[in-house]
Amino acid sequence: MRLFSHFRKHLVGGGAGRHTVRRMLRLIPVLLLNLAIAIPVTASTVAPAPPATIFIVPTTFDMSLKVPGRVCAGSNYPATVLVRIDLQIPAAGTTVQASDAIVPGIVINASSNSPGVATISPPRMESSVLGVGSILGAVTFTLNAIRAGDASVNFHADIPAQITQGDPGPIDNAWALRVDNCTYRVSENGSWSKTFPNLRTTLTDSLRGQITKEATGGLLRGTGDVTWSLRSFSVMCSHSHSLTLDHADMVGQPHDENLTVSIAFGPVGFSTVNCGSSNNGSFEPPAIRRDGASSGFTAGAPSTVQVGDFQLAGHWTMSVTPVIH
């Protein structure tokens, strides 16, 4: 999860949207109890003052976001929003500073600029002094990641005039996010053969597996189970073959809107028996690598496989499909 990101709006001390010193000096009284603002006060000790002398002068409003760092298509995520305020409280001739006070009762509106990529719900929530979870005064929206792409989720609130002590104060924050396909289903099928006088030998394979994005870094990794088959036909002599089961290590490398998938096979053991002899050994299928669209692709290429003393020629086809949970 990302740490809280902040957007601050200053109301006094110069700059756009700040109140003038004259307005600040008016010190329009607002009782602290009526505002129900939860205030962690950090100040030097001052003598107690009657409630009628306690006023607050807002200086800075802050909208904070706590959002996930990685977003996968087909999943839902919490997005927590919190509105805070920095205050000056004149009391008994001393100004007490209060930082990051919670502001309840603020309506926060949420929207997405790319609803086909991600949506945010509900469209509006109101902060409460009770809070959600362990964060006092926070509201938690739900981000719905729909498909891979870029989106911006926008949060808007209006601070009421009775709190700003002037005109209503708008405050905004935005979360630019990237939705990724985090899991892909990978399949591969190949066929290679060689023809001799009175003999034809054919090798086939079938791979099924998936790759998943790592928690850190941009790579997708996974394994696939591979089934190999070797067959020979001759009108002069029967042949039988047996092969060991194999697995493959797979890696996906995203780049822009494309994805490169590489498959590395392990060694395959085989044994052959025919009417005149028998032999055994192993062969190492060549690695496969292909680029395609990150939305999914099917591609193939001609290749050769060396089995014992013979080179078989053929073709393989790879299919990569995103898995949306």
N, C-alpha and C positions, 0 to 999 in steps of 0.2 A: 504494500500500500504506500502511496505517496504521502509525505508529510503534508500538513496543512499548507496550502498556498493562500496568499492574502491579497486583498484589494482594499486599499484605504482611501477614504474621502475626508479631507481636512475641512473643518468648518470655521476656524478662526486662525489668524496669524498670517494672512495673505494667500494668494493663489485662487484658482478658479473654484467657485462654489463655497468659499469661506465667508463667514459673516464679518461684518466690519467691527472694529473695536467699539464703536458707538453702540451697536446692538449688544455686544457682549456686556458693556457696562450697565445696560438696563437691567441685566440679571433677572429676567422674568422668572419669578419663583415657581418651581414645580416641586412638590413634596416628594421625597425619595420613596416613601411608602406607597404613594399613589401610583408611581411608575412601576413598582415591583421589579426593579432592576437588581440582579444579583451582582454585587460589587466586591471584588477582592481589593481592599484598600491598602496601599503602601504609602505611608506618610509618617511624619514625625507626630508624636503624641500631642494632642491639643485638648484644651479644657472642654468638657461637655457643654453643648449648647442646646437651648430649647428647640423643639422641632420646627417652630415657625421661622427660625433663622437658618435652616438648612436648605440650600439651593444647589442645583447642579447646572454647570455650564458645559455642554458637550463640545469637545474639541475635535475628535476624530472618530469616524465610524469605520468598521472593518468587516468585510464579508470573507470568511474563510471556507475553503473547500478541502475535503478529505476524500480522495478518489483513488481507484485502483491504478496501478502502473501498467498492467497488461490487460487487454480486453480481447476476448476470444468470441468469434461469431457463434451465436446460439446460446450464450450464457447471460445471466443477469448479475448485476453488481450493485452494491450500495454506494450512494454518493451523498455524503453528509455535508450540510451547509450550516454555518454558525455566524450570527451577527453579533459583534461586540462593539463597545464604545469606550473611548477614553474620556474621563471627566475631570473637571475642576469643581471642588465643593468648598466655597467660602464659608468659614465657620469661626466665630469668635476671633476675628481679625487674622486668621490663618487660612491659607488655601490648601486643602487636602487634595492630593492627586490620586485618582483611581484609574488603573489601567485594565483593559480587557474585561470590562463589566459586560455581563450578558444582557442582551436586550430581548425580552419576551414580547409576544403579541405582534410580531412583525410578519406580514404576509410575504412569502417568497414564491415567485412565479418561475417555472422552469420550462424550457423548450429546447428542441433540437433543430438545427438548420438542415439536417439530412435525415429525415425520418425513415428513409429506406435503408439507411445504414444502422442507426441507433435511435431509440426513443427514450424519453424520460417520463416517469409517472410517479405520483399523480402530477397534474400540471401546476398545482399550487398547494402549499402547506403553510401553517402558521407556527412560529416558534412558541415554545411553552417554557415556563419556569421549571416544569418537571423534567424536561429533556427527554431524550431517547437514548436508551442504553446507559453508558457511563458518562456521556457528554451533556452537561447541563445546558438546556436551552437549544440544543441542536435539533435539526429536522433532517431526516434521511429519506432521500428519494431513491427510486429503483431505476437503474440504467438497463435497458433491454438492448443487447447487442444482436443485430439481425443478420448482417452480412459484412464481408470484408470491405473496408473503405475508410475514408476520412470523414469526420463529423465534428461539429462544435456544439456543446451543450451550454446554454446560456441561463444564468440565474439573475433575477431582477427583484429588488425590494424597494419600497418607498417608506422612508422614515417619517412618521407623522410629525406635523408641525409642533404639537405639544412637547415633543422630545427634542426637536432641533431648535426650539425657541425662535422660530422664524418660518420661512417657507418650507414645505415638505422637501425632504432630501432624498433623491433617487440614488441607489447604489447598485452596482452591477459587477458580476464576475463571470468568466467564461472558462470552459474546459475544452481545449482542443485535444481530440483523442483519435487514435488509430485502432480500428477493429481488424483483427487478423484471423485468418483461418489457422487454427492451432493444431488441427489433426487432419491427416490425409490417409485415405485408404489407397494402398499401392498394390497393383497386380502386374505380373509379367508372364508372358508365354513365349517360348522359343522352340524352333524346330530346325535341326541340322541333319544332313545326310551325305552319304558317299556311295557311289555305285561301282562295283567291281564286276568282272565276268562271273555270271551266275550268282551274284551276291549283292544285296542292297542293305545297308545299315543306316538306321535312323535314330537320332537322339532327340528327345523332347524334354522340356521342363515346364513346371507350373509353379509360380510364386504367389503367395498371398500374405499380406501383412499391413502394418500401418506405421506412420511416423507422427510424432507429437512434438510440439514446440517445447524446448527446454525452459525451465523457470528463469534462468539467466542466460543472456545471449540470444542470438537470433536464429540458431540452428534448430532443425527438427530432426529427431533421431528415432530409430526403431529397428525392429528385426522382422524378417519374413520367413515362413516355412516354405521349403522348396521340395517338390517331388520330381525326381528324374526317372526317365524311362529310356532304355536302350533295346532296340529290336533289330534283328537281322533275318533276312529271308533268302533262301537258296533252294533251287530245285534239286541240287546234288547232295546237300548235307544239312541237317538241322543245327540250329544255333540257339543257345539260351544265355541270357545275361542277367546278372543281379547287380543292383547299385545301392549304395547307402543313401539314407535320407540326408538332406543338407539344410543348412539355414543360410540366410543372407543378412548382412548388416547394411542398413539404409540410412542415408543422410539427405536432408533437404536444406537448400540454401535459398532463402527468399532474397530477391533484389528487385526493387520497384514493384511492378505489377506481374513479375515473372517468378518462376520457381525452378531451380535446378535440382534434380533428384539423381543420386548416385546409388548403385547397388553393387556391393562386393560379395561374391560368393565364396564359400569355403570349399576345400578340396572334396571331390567326390570319389569314393572308392568303387571299383567294379571288379567283377569276375566273369569270365566267359568260358563256356564249354561247348565244343562242337564235335562232330563225328571223328575228327582226327587229332584234336589237341585241346588244351585248356590253358588259360592264363589269367592273371589278375594284376591289378595296379590301381592307379588313381589319376585323375586329371583335374585341372583347375580351370573352371570356366572364366572367361574374360569379364572384367568389370563392365557395367553398363552405366552410362551417364546421358541424361537428356534434359533439355530446357523446354519449358512450356509456360502457359499462363497460370498464375496463382489461383485462378478460379477453377482449375482442373484441365487436364489435357490427356490425349492419347497420341503416342508417337512410337516409331520403330526404326530399325536400321538393319542392313545386312551385316553378318558377322561370321566368324569361323570358330570352331572349337577343336582343340587337339586332344584326341582320345587315343592313347597308346602311340602306335606308329603312324596313325592316320589322321588327316585333317578333314573334318566335316564342315561343309558350307551350308549356311542357312540364313535365318532371319529371326529377330526377336521384336516383340511389341510390348510397350509399357503403358499402363493406364493409371492416372493419378486423379483421385476424386476427393474433394474436401468433405469432411464429416461434420455436420452441423448437429450438435446435441440438442 
